[in-house]
Amino acid sequence: MACCWSAENATKAYLRALNMGRTGKGKEPDVAEFISAIAAGNNAQLMVITCANVAGSTALALVAAARQTGGRVVCILTSLHHYDASVSAVGNYGDCIDFVIGDTEKLLNEYRNADFMLIDCNISDHKTVLKTAQEGAKHGGGGTLIVGYNALHNKELAGCSGADGFKTYYLPIGEGLLVIRKGMPNEARKSSRWVVKIDKWTGEEHVFRITSPQIKA
């Protein structure tokens, strides 16, 4: 993953996901759009998503990001039964996704070089799956982002840093997002926080990340 944030990629992927969401089925559009923007903004090349059931707008979000970055999307499904339904749900974008079926933990280890992992927290034993993603990411190159969606009832994970070298944030978007970030080896030390603002007139949620360098004493 490139070490620089691309606002242009994030914006274009956000708009692309918005258009896809008009016909796609699945999670709330604001969740898909945010996921697409954060993946594209970090210039993700290999994006992996795990689904508890049928892939929907969250998978389309990564397709939108991949079209912006020239990346690849892999979708891990737990059963063949979910495959046909997932292909139907993503419609014309099915050819843009590599579907694989099998044990989630084992398959995640095969994609440990992914620089963006999207984990469905409704999946069986999601805590173990998240830890597996972090352990795999530790051996990958560069920076890695792991995002857990449907995390509303799993906010306790936000207080844990997980594996060494990772930081976890909980974002109250849709059914809840966990953003787990792997630090870059030579990254300058910075402090950051996520701020969520709700428009009192429209009810829309706006998420901002405020970053400032740490000052050594």
C-alpha positions, 0 to 999 in steps of 0.5 A: 500500500502506498504510504500517502493518502490520496484524497482524489482516489477517495473522492472518486471511489466514494462517488463510484460506490454511491452510483453502484449503491443505487442498484446494489443490495446490502448494507446502508449506502453510507457504510459502503461509500465510507469503505470504498473511500478509505480503501481507495484513499489508501491506494489499496491494491489487494482487497479481501472481504469476508462475508458471513452470508451473501456479498452485497454493497460492501463487496461493491464498495471494494470494486469501486475502490479497485477501479480507482486504484487498479487493484484486485478484490477477493471475496471469501464466502463460507459456503457454496450456497452463498456463492450463487446469491452473491453473484446475483446480488452484485449483478454486472460487477460479478466479474470484478470479484474473485470469489473463493469458498472455504474456511475463513481463517485458512483462506485469510492466511493465503492472502496475508499480503493484502493491504486492505481486509474487510471482515464481517463481524457477524461471521462465526468466531469473528474475534478469532478471524480479526486476530488472524487477519492481524497476525497475517498482516504482521508478515505483509509488507507496508501498511495494512488496514483491517476494517470490521463491519457489522461491529455494533455489538462488538465495540469492546474490541475497540479498546484493544490494540490487538496484535503488536503494532496495531491500533483499533478505532470504533466508528458509529457508522451504520451497524458499526465499523472497527478500523484496525491499522497497522503502522508503517515501520518508518512512520513518523509518530503521530496522534490521531482521532476520529470525529463523527459529526451528524447534520442536525437537519439531514441526519447524515453522518460525516466522519473526519480523521484529525491527525497531529504529530506528537511532540517529544519532550 
